[in-house]
Amino acid sequence: MRQPRSTYLDAAGFEMHVTEWGDPSQPALVMWHGLARTGRDFDEAARALSADFFVLCPDTLGRGLSAWSRRGATDYTFATYGAMAAAMLDHFGIDQLSWVGTSMGGLLGITLAAGSLRERITHLVINDVGPDIPYDSARRIADYVGKPPVFDTVTDYEAWLRRTYAPFGANSEMFWRRMVDTSMRRTGTGQVTVHYDPAIVSTMAENKADLDVWNAYDAVTARTLLIRGAQSDVLPPTIASAMRMRGPCPELVTIPDCGHAPTLSDDKQIDLLRTFLRE
């Protein structure tokens, strides 16, 4: 069975954690997680796809095992994340790549595929996000991300995590267990809380311009696939339909029985990615 490797590197002046899978001589695939998640969310897909790709699953600044910003909201921007992504690619000597991005990772992928990585990203998968996010959905996300809870036990934290991320739909017990283990930390008093810096919510407030990427979307030339959770409130059908007719005019695939966002962890979703990325 293919096993991951844990790597730490200097990326644009920050220590960045990357989970890498597969042979570095294979074509490169970057999988970038959502706002309050980590690169470990992609373990199932990364393990399967590493048969054909060198897969990199970074933790964004302020999340997981990567460093936190020393200046709060100032650094929690797509400009910083993009600089870190470029530094990661340079570290591994990657010229061209495919990009799979969930939610925030999808918006970052759009921004880079239209900008600084335009000549390097050949395939782009946008998982359950659009160039603008409905206000109510953005407020819902900001409410739970910006007010991280604290629990006395991991068991209580797990119950909260499963409730909060119920829109992910059905996933294996192994998926949920890993999600618990890789997205918690102890506080100074020994209690349990989320892994991330609460200041990352600035993307939904001070840096919300990063969420409006229609101009960038229209400039994307990479081969593109759009995935939507059937009950998603972040990517409504109207926006998904508009995306089909603009920019890279992607194929749209709707995943039943889930909301925001499909985890890309079951066999059908992994086969969807594999088929698209091989084209």
Buried (B, 14 or more C-beta within 10 A) or exposed (E): EEEBEEBEBEBBEBEBBBBBBBEEEBBBBBBBBBBBBBBBBBBBBBBBBBEBBBBBBBBBBBBBBBBBBEEBBEBBBBBBBBBBBBBBBEBBEBEEBBBBBBBBBBBBBBBBBBBBBBEBBBBBBBBBBBBBBBEEBBEBBBEBBBEBBEBEEBEBBBEBBBEBBEBBBEBEEEBBEBBBEBBBEEEEEEBBBBBBBBBBBBBBEBBEEBBEBBEBBEBBBBBBBBBBBEBBBBBBEEBBEBBBEBBBEBEBBBBEEBBBBBBBBBEEBBEBBBEBBEE
